[in-house]
Each structure stands twice: as C-alpha cells, then as structure tokens.
C-alpha cells in the first residue's frame, strides 16, 4: 500500500518567497557500488560512517585524506579531548577497527609512512564483491577519480558536503537513532538520481508523488536499499517532513524537465505535470553551465 | 504443419535481394545483415545533443561487470579479454517477459560485459537467453529475479567456460533508451536501416507472411556475411522489430538464440518455434 503524503499542499512549493534551497559549492564523491542488492553492507555503523567521512574529506588534488585518527575520533564524537590535554591518550576501538577493516578490504590505502606519522589514506576504487567466496577483490587500474570510474562503468554519486555534515555521522545514540544507515543510504541514492537539467530534482521514475498525493517509489530503489517499499516510504516521508526533500510541481516535455509550474508558463509543446522531489541541499555547479542556463530561471530555488 | 517455401525478390537501394519465407515461421534474407547504427557512437552525446542514460540500467550493467570482474581478476587473468566469445543467459522471474523483454535484457547484460570484461562486444559470436517463469511469492526486500550469465571462450570448435555467475538475486533492468535534452531536434533522425527494414516488411506482408499470436516462442536468428564488426544484438534489434511488425509479440518470446558467422555471402536466417 502506497503511503499518502499528509498535507501535501503545505509541503508543495508554489513560488519563490525567499530562498527555498541551500546551494553550496562543496561536494564529494561516493561510489554507487556500495549501495546495492548484490553488495554487502559495511560490517557496522561505525565503518559506514567513517568511510563516508573519509570520502567527504578526500582531497582529489593530492589523492589524500589527511585526517588523523584523533581528528576523526573527535569530529565524529568518539572521543573528547580533555581540556589542557595535548592529544588523545587512546584512540577509540571503533575507529581503529573501522580503519583496519577498510584497509584490509581495500577500500582505503594507508599513506602515512610509519606508525609515528599521523594516519592519512587514499580512497581506492571500491573493491568488487564476489558472492561465491564472500570476498572483496580490488579492481585493477581503476581509481577513485571520476574520469577513471566513468571510463570503466563504475557509477558514482555526487553529494553536497553539507547534506552529510559531520553532525549526522556522529556516534551519539540520538544521532544514530535519527540518522540510521537506511536514511544515509537513501539520501545518497536520491542524490545519485538528482539530475536537475533532466528532472528538476530526483528522477520521478525513482520516486514521485502522484496527483492523488500518494508516494510512488520504484522497486529498484527499495531493493538497492535492501528494504521493503513500506520502509522506503517511511524514509522518504521523513525527508519530506524535515524539508530535506521539497515537492515541486513541474512541467515535463518528452519526459524531460521543462520548468516549475509556479515559475513559468506552460511549454508550447505537449507536456505533462509531475511532482518532483528536489533536495534541499544542492550543489552549485549543477545549476551552472549551458544546460541549466534557461531552466534555472524557471526553477524555484 | 506442412509449409511451403515462398521466394520473393525486392529492390533494396541499387541491389536486388532474394527473400525466402514460409508465411508462418521462417524467413531467410539473402543480404548482408542490417544493424542498428547508433550504439557505436559515443554514449555521452549523439550529434552533439546531450543525453542521459537510464541510471538504473547503467547501474545494473555495472553490477553485471562486477560479477565477472572480481572472479576473473582473482584467477590472475588480465581484463578486458580478447578472443571470440559466447554468452548464455538464463532469467527466472515472477515478472513476465512483457516487463522484461528478453532481447532488451540480453542487450543490457551484454553491455555490462562490453569493454570491461570482453574488449569489444563484436567478439561475441553467439548469445542466448532463456526465460523461466518463477512461481514464488516475491520477498519484500529482495528482487524476485534470478539471473545466471555464463561467458565462454571459443577455440575453434571447442569452447571453454571463462566464468559463470549463477543464480544471482538481482533486479534486472532491460536496455532502455536514453533521455535527450533537446526534444525539439533529436527525435528527428531517420536511419537508412529502418527504411530498408520497412521495405523488407512491406514485401513480406504483401506475400502473406504473418505470425499468429501465442507463445511461448523460441526465436532463432543467424547472421552470416561480413559480420565480424557487427554487434549481434544490434543486428537482432533490426530484425526483431521486423518480426514485431509482422505480428510477433515480444511477451510471447521465451527464448532467443543469436549467432553470427563470418562468410563471403550475406544471409540472415530467422526461425520461430
């Protein structure tokens, strides 16, 4: 049974009354492979979040993530530095375990020369998983770099840093309860399907709200999250209620986004009206460039 | 049923082409096989028009690539492979072939192997797909599709298994057309191959060829001629469309066998069982 969005009219964006979205230049890359019905989840919540954290702080210009264990531990709330202390006395076990797991399974490569130097690493192309032998295998000659990934048909997700702020990756029980693995994975997947020039937001084939106010989610999306439609519904409803996804009524011509109904007149060609979910946090460069030139003016932003 | 062979001759461009058919289940076209032209162009843009490939399809293809890349890399074999190959696909699903048109599923799987696993899909000389209806109550959190893909290398008359990904619980996404950004201009291309296919269709239809509905049907297509650099599935797509125009319903097709043979004389043989 599809879920009805309660009070859809209050969530539906009608027109610009001040900025409706937060547009930021910083974004990071996560490989799509990790969210899939044929790929295992990370062994625990710590490893998943620490991996996201490393991806977010990876510097593509020098291929390094220079975040020490101390910095990771403090940023993600695993440890607090006592006032006056020079450094952490011990690294939390979870952080050590997570980094060791990521290294052993070839998600990252340590780049500090020895144990006296602060931890730093390179993010690697996500290993292939071989179900028969339950093992991760490092792909040859592929790098965590967009051209390399594209050339070898490894998909990647571009997500705004601010949408995955360190605050939501923290260890605290209340944060973990709100920001479950499923929500983090769902948000990443939604960004994987956000193509503003083609859809004005998340691809309506993946998730949309029909004219009767019912949420329609593709089975494909649910299976990739390894969850039921009902569970996926709950996550999307939560994003909408928190304002992280904003429903916008849009014109589509030949299945391609034309503009928001509240911002432009109907197109001259035959068109359809669809409700698109537009993420609250958007990446600036996705709104720039030739393809967006015309459409940007027809968008509530 | 006793069937008799009918022969017709048609003019295709400057050439006269001979076609034999039996009005019910067999067509032989004595000409170089036609192929859909656009798959060899760059994926990013056709005629400079920006396009977006279907993301779930691309993702499905990436997963197919992964299922082969890991195990083959593990054997210490360098990818992509060069040689002559055959692919066998078995699809079991509680979804019907109307939702999973077999030729489009085959195309999607082969695209997943192309470049990453086999250097070029030209090098796939035979490909088959078999569909079985799966009568199980689908799980709420797992796809009901079960896919098996086997890749063989052909050495003369023998073939050896390179790798088989068996019984994978994966959500199958058939080949889909990309979205084009400039909807005013890009739907306008017309290709010679489609005109030629329509000429063949008109001649066959006029001579009494039509398929009765109903299935399940086993479809065989053999392509002979200068086919070394032609993709099996791109050739198959041309003739599948021809068969559809002659009354074949894609949902009735439960098995497809495609093969190509390099030969001096061009010929396309189509059989439905």
Interface residues (C-beta under 8 A of the other chain):
Chain A: X32 X33 X36 X37 X38 X127 X128 X129 X130 X131 X132 X133 X135 X137 X138 X139 X140 X152 X153 X154 X155 X192 X193 X195 X197 X198 X203 X205 X206 X218 X219 X220 X222 X223 X224 X226 X227 X228 X229 X230 X231 X253 X254 X255 X256 X269 X291
Chain B: X50 X52 X55 X56 X58 X59 X61 X62 X63 X65 X66 X67 X69 X70 X71 X73 X74 X78 X79 X112 X115 X116 X140 X141 X142 X143 X168 X169 X170 X171 X173 X179 X180 X181 X183 X184 X187
